Amino acid sequence: MNTFDAIESRRSVKHFDPDHPMPEADIQRLLEAAILSPTSFNMQNWRFVWVRDEAKRQAIRAAAWNQAQVTDASVLLVLCADLQAHARDPQRYWQEAPEAVREIIVPMIGRFYENQPQLQRDEAMRSVGIASQTIMLAARAMGYDSNPMIGFDPQVVASVIDLPSDHVIGLMLAIGKAVKPAMQRGGQLPLDEVLHVDGFGEAVALSPVNNS
């Protein structure tokens, strides 16, 4: 499946085959794709919790208002981020770069994020969002479906997964084989309503692309 097919066919699926096990090799492939996602200063501040324990998945389902995909999907991932990644031995993020590059970039990381809690959180959410889309598109390309979820009590889920106090949960991803198609798309805003060029002046209409 090419990239555009994956983008166009990816949908938020709610109903998964509870008897479909995802091969561990496929899960590893998904996560290896996820860690290629870009992050600011290459901090790689995302952290992925693969919830395999059935009791924990049941507890998370209860914290997610009993949404069945939490336990029915082949895989449940809680996508988190380390708010202090900028301060945790940042030279390791650039260990394979030339020394001259390391000497310039590594000191910048701490200076940029230190004492900036809102920026740290914003960066965490940016990183988790990019990684989640990478995982969902990779899953679709592999023939799987997914459901990004924010409908859960984050404090309860944090307790279930023993989330460190300096980490934050971004969202959850349920991944597996769909047994029912997604709902019909609700409708996309026209491109000329959301696209602006050089600022918020007049919107710009583009000619439609003919894919035939």
VOBA-1610 file (N, C-alpha, C; in pm, whole numbers, padded with zeros to 5 digits, always signed):
BEGIN
Met+00086-00119+00000Met+00000+00000+00000Met+00089+00124+00000Asn+00063+00217-00093Asn+00146+00336-00093Asn+00099+00436+00013Thr+00177+00539+00033Thr+00151+00633+00143Thr+00015+00699+00130Phe-00021+00744+00009Phe-00148+00814-00006Phe-00267+00719+00014Asp-00253+00595-00028Asp-00360+00498-00002Asp-00378+00477+00148Ala-00266+00469+00220Ala-00274+00451+00366Ala-00342+00570+00432Ile-00308+00691+00386Ile-00369+00812+00443Ile-00519+00814+00415Glu-00556+00784+00291Glu-00696+00794+00252Glu-00783+00684+00311Ser-00724+00567+00337Ser-00805+00455+00389Ser-00797+00441+00541Arg-00708+00517+00606Arg-00701+00509+00751Arg-00826+00570+00812Arg-00891+00496+00898Arg-01009+00544+00967Arg-01000+00504+01114Ser-01077+00572+01198Ser-01082+00537+01340Ser-01183+00425+01359Val-01132+00305+01378Val-01215+00185+01390Val-01246+00159+01537Lys-01370+00126+01567Lys-01411+00101+01705Lys-01430-00047+01737His-01446-00129+01635His-01480-00270+01656His-01369-00360+01600Phe-01304-00431+01690Phe-01191-00516+01653Phe-01220-00663+01683Asp-01150-00749+01610Asp-01160-00893+01633Asp-01081-00929+01759Pro-01150-00967+01867Pro-01079-00996+01992Pro-00996-01124+01986Asp-01018-01205+01883Asp-00945-01332+01871Asp-00829-01324+01774His-00800-01204+01727His-00689-01190+01630His-00562-01148+01702Pro-00464-01238+01710Pro-00335-01198+01770Pro-00246-01134+01664Met-00182-01026+01699Met-00088-00963+01608Met+00050-01024+01632Pro+00114-01075+01527Pro+00248-01132+01547Pro+00343-01030+01609Glu+00426-01077+01701Glu+00517-00985+01768Glu+00610-00917+01669Ala+00641-00985+01559Ala+00727-00923+01458Ala+00659-00800+01397Asp+00526-00805+01381Asp+00454-00689+01328Asp+00452-00575+01428Ile+00437-00610+01556Ile+00438-00506+01659Ile+00574-00438+01663Gln+00679-00518+01655Gln+00814-00460+01655Gln+00834-00370+01534Arg+00782-00414+01420Arg+00796-00333+01299Arg+00725-00199+01315Leu+00607-00200+01374Leu+00534-00076+01398Leu+00613+00019+01488Leu+00668-00037+01595Leu+00739+00048+01691Leu+00873+00095+01637Glu+00935+00013+01553Glu+01058+00058+01489Glu+01031+00172+01391Ala+00913+00169+01329Ala+00872+00282+01246Ala+00845+00404+01332Ala+00782+00382+01448Ala+00747+00494+01537Ala+00869+00572+01581Ile+00977+00502+01610Ile+01095+00573+01662Ile+01175+00643+01553Leu+01127+00635+01429Leu+01184+00717+01323Leu+01110+00850+01311Ser+01006+00869+01391Ser+00930+00994+01388Ser+01019+01110+01432Pro+01002+01226+01372Pro+01085+01341+01411Pro+01047+01396+01548Thr+01149+01444+01618Thr+01129+01515+01745Thr+01224+01635+01748Ser+01186+01736+01823Ser+01270+01854+01835Ser+01406+01819+01894Phe+01512+01869+01832Phe+01649+01841+01876Phe+01679+01691+01880Asn+01598+01611+01811Asn+01614+01465+01813Asn+01606+01410+01955Met+01522+01471+02041Met+01514+01430+02182Met+01449+01294+02201Gln+01369+01252+02103Gln+01305+01121+02113Gln+01233+01107+02247Asn+01154+01207+02279Asn+01094+01215+02413Asn+00969+01131+02429Trp+00924+01064+02320Trp+00809+00975+02337Trp+00849+00849+02414Arg+00751+00795+02484Arg+00766+00666+02552Arg+00639+00586+02523Phe+00656+00461+02486Phe+00543+00378+02444Phe+00521+00266+02546Val+00401+00258+02599Val+00367+00151+02692Val+00276+00052+02619Trp+00327-00066+02594Trp+00251-00173+02531Trp+00185-00251+02644Val+00054-00238+02656Val-00018-00300+02767Val-00061-00440+02724Arg+00007-00539+02778Arg-00023-00678+02743Arg-00101-00750+02852Asp-00080-00710+02977Asp-00144-00778+03090Asp-00296-00760+03083Glu-00368-00871+03086Glu-00514-00866+03068Glu-00582-00788+03180Ala-00535-00805+03302Ala-00596-00731+03413Ala-00577-00581+03397Lys-00460-00540+03350Lys-00435-00398+03329Lys-00521-00343+03215Arg-00538-00424+03112Arg-00623-00379+03003Arg-00768-00365+03049Gln-00813-00455+03133Gln-00948-00444+03187Gln-00961-00319+03273Ala-00859-00289+03351Ala-00863-00170+03436Ala-00865-00043+03350Ile-00788-00044+03241Ile-00788+00071+03151Ile-00922+00083+03081Arg-00981-00031+03043Arg-01114-00027+02981Arg-01215+00038+03076Ala-01209+00002+03203Ala-01300+00063+03300Ala-01277+00213+03309Ala-01150+00256+03296Ala-01117+00398+03301Ala-01149+00469+03170Ala-01182+00392+03067Ala-01216+00447+02936Ala-01365+00429+02908Trp-01446+00432+03013Trp-01590+00424+03002Trp-01635+00299+02925Asn-01562+00190+02953Asn-01597+00058+02902Asn-01595+00049+02749Gln-01510+00124+02686Gln-01497+00115+02540Gln-01430-00018+02503Ala-01499-00096+02422Ala-01457-00234+02396Ala-01325-00245+02325Gln-01288-00146+02245Gln-01164-00157+02168Gln-01040-00164+02257Val-01053-00118+02381Val-00938-00124+02472Val-00893-00268+02495Thr-00989-00359+02506Thr-00954-00499+02530Thr-00967-00585+02406Asp-01048-00544+02309Asp-01070-00627+02190Asp-00959-00614+02086Ala-00895-00499+02079Ala-00790-00479+01980Ala-00672-00571+02010Ser-00600-00605+01906Ser-00483-00692+01923Ser-00378-00627+02012Val-00362-00498+01998Val-00257-00425+02070Val-00315-00297+02128Leu-00277-00268+02251Leu-00309-00140+02313Leu-00179-00070+02350Leu-00160+00047+02295Leu-00042+00129+02327Leu-00086+00256+02399Val-00017+00289+02506Val-00035+00419+02569Val+00086+00503+02530Leu+00062+00611+02457Leu+00170+00695+02409Leu+00193+00807+02510Cys+00311+00807+02566Cys+00348+00901+02671Cys+00471+00980+02626Ala+00511+01074+02707Ala+00633+01149+02678Ala+00703+01186+02808Asp+00835+01193+02800Asp+00920+01232+02912Asp+00938+01383+02907Leu+00882+01454+03005Leu+00891+01599+03007Leu+01032+01650+03033Gln+01117+01564+03084Gln+01255+01603+03117Gln+01357+01542+03023Ala+01312+01499+02906Ala+01405+01436+02811Ala+01520+01529+02775His+01494+01659+02775His+01599+01755+02739His+01716+01753+02837Ala+01690+01706+02959Ala+01793+01711+03064Ala+01856+01574+03091Arg+01812+01471+03025Arg+01860+01335+03053Arg+01971+01296+02956Asp+02093+01334+02991Asp+02209+01297+02912Asp+02187+01328+02764Pro+02162+01454+02730Pro+02124+01487+02594Pro+02228+01456+02488Gln+02351+01437+02527Gln+02453+01405+02426Gln+02424+01273+02355Arg+02347+01184+02421Arg+02319+01055+02357Arg+02229+01070+02237Tyr+02155+01181+02227Tyr+02069+01202+02111Tyr+02150+01234+01985Trp+02276+01271+02005Trp+02360+01311+01893Trp+02493+01234+01892Gln+02490+01115+01951Gln+02614+01039+01967Gln+02679+00999+01835Glu+02600+00988+01729Glu+02656+00949+01600Glu+02688+01067+01509Ala+02664+01188+01558Ala+02693+01307+01479Ala+02840+01345+01493Pro+02893+01418+01397Pro+03031+01467+01411Pro+03048+01551+01537Glu+03165+01547+01592Glu+03189+01618+01718Glu+03156+01766+01708Ala+03187+01828+01596Ala+03160+01971+01580Ala+03010+01999+01589Val+02929+01908+01537Val+02784+01923+01544Val+02736+01906+01688Arg+02789+01803+01755Arg+02749+01778+01894Arg+02780+01900+01982Glu+02896+01960+01962Glu+02937+02072+02047Glu+02845+02192+02032Ile+02781+02204+01916Ile+02690+02316+01895Ile+02549+02283+01946Ile+02498+02165+01908Ile+02357+02135+01932Ile+02327+02091+02075Val+02411+02005+02131Val+02379+01948+02262Val+02358+02055+02369Pro+02444+02156+02382Pro+02420+02258+02485Pro+02292+02338+02461Met+02249+02346+02336Met+02128+02423+02305Met+02003+02358+02362Ile+02003+02226+02374Ile+01882+02154+02414Ile+01836+02199+02552Gly+01927+02193+02648Gly+01892+02231+02784Gly+01852+02378+02794Arg+01927+02464+02726Arg+01897+02608+02733Arg+01759+02638+02677Phe+01717+02563+02576Phe+01589+02590+02512Phe+01471+02550+02600Tyr+01484+02439+02674Tyr+01370+02383+02748Tyr+01375+02405+02898Glu+01492+02435+02954Glu+01504+02448+03099Glu+01412+02557+03152Asn+01341+02525+03262Asn+01249+02620+03327Asn+01138+02668+03234Gln+01098+02584+03142Gln+00991+02616+03048Gln+00887+02503+03050Pro+00812+02489+03159Pro+00720+02375+03171Pro+00614+02369+03062Gln+00563+02485+03020Gln+00461+02482+02914Gln+00522+02436+02783Leu+00641+02483+02753Leu+00710+02441+02631Leu+00742+02292+02637Gln+00783+02243+02754Gln+00811+02100+02769Gln+00687+02018+02739Arg+00573+02062+02791Arg+00448+01989+02767Arg+00405+02000+02621Asp+00416+02120+02565Asp+00381+02138+02424Asp+00465+02046+02336Glu+00594+02039+02368Glu+00683+01954+02288Glu+00646+01807+02303Ala+00608+01768+02425Ala+00565+01631+02448Ala+00446+01595+02360Met+00347+01683+02356Met+00228+01656+02277Met+00256+01656+02128Arg+00344+01745+02085Arg+00382+01744+01944Arg+00446+01611+01906Ser+00538+01566+01989Ser+00610+01443+01960Ser+00517+01322+01959Val+00429+01315+02059Val+00334+01203+02066Val+00240+01205+01946Gly+00194+01324+01906Gly+00104+01333+01793Gly+00168+01285+01664Ile+00292+01325+01641Ile+00361+01282+01520Ile+00385+01132+01522Ala+00427+01079+01636Ala+00453+00935+01646Ala+00326+00854+01628Ser+00215+00904+01682Ser+00090+00829+01671Ser+00046+00820+01525Gln+00064+00927+01450Gln+00026+00922+01309Gln+00118+00827+01232Thr+00245+00826+01267Thr+00337+00730+01205Thr+00289+00588+01228Ile+00253+00557+01352Ile+00208+00422+01385Ile+00079+00388+01311Met-00016+00480+01308Met-00144+00451+01244Met-00128+00429+01094Leu-00045+00508+01029Leu-00025+00490+00886Leu+00054+00363+00857Ala+00151+00334+00940Ala+00226+00209+00922Ala+00134+00089+00943Ala+00049+00096+01044Ala-00045-00013+01069Ala-00138-00032+00950Arg-00187+00079+00895Arg-00276+00068+00780Arg-00205+00005+00661Ala-00081+00045+00639Ala-00003-00012+00529Ala+00019-00161+00546Met+00018-00208+00671Met+00037-00350+00701Met-00095-00427+00704Gly-00206-00359+00678Gly-00335-00426+00676Gly-00411-00424+00807Tyr-00366-00341+00901Tyr-00434-00330+01030Tyr-00512-00200+01037Asp-00600-00193+01135Asp-00676-00071+01161Asp-00642-00020+01301Ser-00682+00102+01328Ser-00644+00163+01455Ser-00750+00260+01502Asn-00737+00296+01629Asn-00828+00393+01689Asn-00749+00478+01789Pro-00724+00606+01757Pro-00662+00694+01855Pro-00765+00734+01960Met-00726+00731+02087Met-00822+00750+02194Met-00775+00855+02295Ile-00867+00948+02326Ile-00844+01038+02440Ile-00958+01024+02541Gly-01053+00935+02513Gly-01167+00916+02602Gly-01136+00820+02715Phe-01060+00869+02813Phe-01026+00789+02930Phe-00982+00882+03042Asp-00983+00830+03161Asp-00936+00907+03278Asp-00784+00895+03284Pro-00711+01001+03253Pro-00564+00989+03247Pro-00500+00959+03382Gln-00562+01003+03490Gln-00503+00975+03621Gln-00511+00827+03655Val-00624+00765+03621Val-00638+00622+03646Val-00542+00543+03558Val-00535+00578+03430Val-00445+00507+03339Val-00300+00526+03383Ala-00266+00646+03426Ala-00131+00671+03475Ala-00098+00579+03592Ser-00194+00558+03681Ser-00172+00469+03794Ser-00155+00325+03749Val-00234+00283+03651Val-00227+00145+03602Val-00091+00116+03540Ile-00036+00213+03466Ile+00091+00188+03397Ile+00211+00240+03475Asp+00189+00284+03599Asp+00299+00335+03683Asp+00374+00449+03615Leu+00300+00544+03563Leu+00361+00656+03491Leu+00446+00740+03586Pro+00572+00765+03552Pro+00655+00852+03636Pro+00596+00993+03645Ser+00624+01061+03753Ser+00562+01192+03777Ser+00608+01298+03677Asp+00723+01278+03614Asp+00771+01376+03517Asp+00745+01332+03373His+00646+01244+03357His+00599+01202+03225His+00453+01243+03210Val+00405+01241+03087Val+00266+01276+03059Val+00210+01180+02955Ile+00081+01150+02965Ile+00013+01069+02865Ile-00043+01159+02757Gly-00018+01122+02631Gly-00075+01197+02520Gly-00206+01137+02472Leu-00203+01008+02440Leu-00322+00939+02391Leu-00297+00789+02396Met-00400+00712+02365Met-00387+00567+02352Met-00417+00529+02208Leu-00359+00418+02166Leu-00387+00364+02033Leu-00428+00218+02047Ala-00546+00186+01995Ala-00589+00047+01982Ala-00564+00005+01838Ile-00501-00109+01819Ile-00461-00152+01685Ile-00498-00299+01667Gly-00556-00332+01553Gly-00590-00471+01528Gly-00665-00487+01397Lys-00745-00593+01389Lys-00824-00624+01271Lys-00969-00580+01293Ala-01018-00497+01205Ala-01156-00449+01218Ala-01256-00559+01187Val-01365-00563+01260Val-01476-00654+01228Val-01597-00576+01177Lys-01595-00444+01192Lys-01698-00357+01136Lys-01629-00235+01078Pro-01676-00187+00965Pro-01612-00068+00908Pro-01635+00054+00996Ala-01551+00153+00976Ala-01568+00279+01048Ala-01696+00347+01000Met-01744+00438+01081Met-01858+00520+01039Met-01821+00599+00915Gln-01923+00638+00840Gln-01899+00724+00724Gln-01832+00853+00772Arg-01741+00904+00691Arg-01674+01029+00729Arg-01778+01137+00756Gly-01753+01214+00860Gly-01846+01320+00896Gly-01847+01434+00797Gly-01739+01448+00723Gly-01728+01556+00625Gly-01607+01642+00653Gln-01528+01662+00551Gln-01406+01744+00565Gln-01437+01889+00525Leu-01381+01981+00597Leu-01392+02121+00556Leu-01323+02138+00422Pro-01372+02227+00339Pro-01305+02249+00211Pro-01166+02306+00232Leu-01076+02269+00144Leu-00937+02312+00158Leu-00926+02464+00159Asp-01009+02531+00080Asp-00996+02676+00074Asp-01043+02745+00203Glu-01102+02668+00296Glu-01138+02725+00426Glu-01024+02713+00526Val-00937+02617+00505Val-00830+02593+00603Val-00692+02632+00552Leu-00679+02658+00422Leu-00550+02693+00365Leu-00540+02844+00348His-00433+02900+00401His-00401+03041+00382His-00256+03048+00334Val-00226+03147+00254Val-00091+03162+00201Val-00032+03293+00251Asp+00083+03284+00312Asp+00157+03401+00361Asp+00087+03473+00476Gly-00010+03409+00540Gly-00077+03471+00652Gly-00227+03459+00639Phe-00298+03509+00742Phe-00444+03497+00745Phe-00509+03614+00671Gly-00478+03622+00544Gly-00547+03717+00458Gly-00658+03641+00388Glu-00662+03655+00259Glu-00762+03582+00183Glu-00722+03435+00170Ala-00820+03347+00183Ala-00793+03205+00160Ala-00768+03184+00011Val-00698+03076-00018Val-00659+03048-00155Val-00721+02916-00199Ala-00789+02916-00310Ala-00847+02793-00365Ala-00748+02731-00462Leu-00726+02601-00446Leu-00639+02528-00538Leu-00725+02446-00632Ser-00674+02424-00750Ser-00745+02338-00845Ser-00738+02193-00797Pro-00847+02117-00805Pro-00844+01977-00761Pro-00747+01895-00844Val-00687+01798-00781Val-00592+01709-00849Val-00668+01597-00914Asn-00638+01570-01038Asn-00700+01459-01109Asn-00612+01337-01095Asn-00657+01237-01016Asn-00578+01118-00991Asn-00604+01006-01090Ser-00688+01032-01188Ser-00723+00925-01281Ser-00610+00899-01380
//
